[in-house]
Amino acid sequence: MAAQVVSLFAADWGIAITGYASPVPEQHIHELFAYYTIYYRNKCVKHERITAPRNDVLMVRVHFTNAVLRKFYDAVSDTDME
């Protein structure tokens, strides 16, 4: 998804996130988690699985968003943008 963001929007950076902000017991999903990817131009610079404490859906989404924005800040800081 992040690679497509770079391509579709002719952007230097692309960020994608997907996961679960609430449990789905019928699918045996009890842990709240998300995967994210950050692309710079045509290269994946960061990707991993992140987790969140149980909370209401909005707070979990805020947690994931803040975590990915921190990872993005780190990626920008670590990337040679010449």
C-alpha positions as a Python dict, from the first residue, in 0.01 Angstrom:
ca = {
    (1, 'M'): (0, 0, 0),
    (2, 'A'): (276, 247, 91),
    (3, 'A'): (454, 183, -241),
    (4, 'Q'): (129, 256, -423),
    (5, 'V'): (89, 584, -230),
    (6, 'V'): (431, 692, -360),
    (7, 'S'): (337, 589, -713),
    (8, 'L'): (-22, 716, -729),
    (9, 'F'): (49, 1055, -577),
    (10, 'A'): (398, 1106, -724),
    (11, 'A'): (516, 1150, -366),
    (12, 'D'): (854, 1094, -207),
    (13, 'W'): (702, 936, 106),
    (14, 'G'): (424, 682, 146),
    (15, 'I'): (277, 542, 469),
    (16, 'A'): (33, 255, 504),
    (17, 'I'): (-121, 92, 811),
    (18, 'T'): (-367, -190, 857),
    (19, 'G'): (-476, -392, 1156),
    (20, 'Y'): (-730, -440, 1433),
    (21, 'A'): (-841, -163, 1670),
    (22, 'S'): (-1090, -390, 1844),
    (23, 'P'): (-1101, -763, 1916),
    (24, 'V'): (-1277, -997, 1674),
    (25, 'P'): (-1336, -1305, 1891),
    (26, 'E'): (-1518, -1499, 1620),
    (27, 'Q'): (-1193, -1487, 1416),
    (28, 'H'): (-978, -1560, 1726),
    (29, 'I'): (-830, -1208, 1721),
    (30, 'H'): (-791, -1091, 2078),
    (31, 'E'): (-471, -886, 2060),
    (32, 'L'): (-493, -537, 1912),
    (33, 'F'): (-226, -493, 1648),
    (34, 'A'): (-139, -323, 1323),
    (35, 'Y'): (125, -350, 1055),
    (36, 'Y'): (273, -40, 901),
    (37, 'T'): (513, 33, 616),
    (38, 'I'): (696, 352, 531),
    (39, 'Y'): (839, 401, 182),
    (40, 'Y'): (1081, 667, 67),
    (41, 'R'): (1076, 697, -309),
    (42, 'N'): (1093, 334, -425),
    (43, 'K'): (1240, 183, -111),
    (44, 'C'): (1084, 43, 205),
    (45, 'V'): (1262, 218, 494),
    (46, 'K'): (1060, 86, 790),
    (47, 'H'): (799, -181, 851),
    (48, 'E'): (688, -378, 1151),
    (49, 'R'): (402, -502, 1364),
    (50, 'I'): (289, -278, 1648),
    (51, 'T'): (50, -351, 1933),
    (52, 'A'): (-183, -143, 2146),
    (53, 'P'): (-326, -182, 2494),
    (54, 'R'): (-695, -268, 2510),
    (55, 'N'): (-901, 47, 2508),
    (56, 'D'): (-1193, 189, 2315),
    (57, 'V'): (-1155, 184, 1938),
    (58, 'L'): (-1083, 556, 1905),
    (59, 'M'): (-802, 549, 2162),
    (60, 'V'): (-646, 243, 1995),
    (61, 'R'): (-653, 422, 1660),
    (62, 'V'): (-492, 727, 1819),
    (63, 'H'): (-226, 501, 1971),
    (64, 'F'): (-148, 342, 1632),
    (65, 'T'): (-143, 678, 1456),
    (66, 'N'): (95, 829, 1711),
    (67, 'A'): (321, 523, 1698),
    (68, 'V'): (343, 536, 1318),
    (69, 'L'): (403, 911, 1317),
    (70, 'R'): (694, 857, 1559),
    (71, 'K'): (830, 589, 1325),
    (72, 'F'): (789, 828, 1032),
    (73, 'Y'): (978, 1100, 1221),
    (74, 'D'): (1258, 851, 1286),
    (75, 'A'): (1262, 747, 919),
    (76, 'V'): (1282, 1108, 800),
    (77, 'S'): (1560, 1178, 1050),
    (78, 'D'): (1757, 870, 939),
    (79, 'T'): (1713, 913, 562),
    (80, 'D'): (1964, 1089, 342),
    (81, 'M'): (1727, 1294, 125),
    (82, 'E'): (1972, 1403, -144),
}
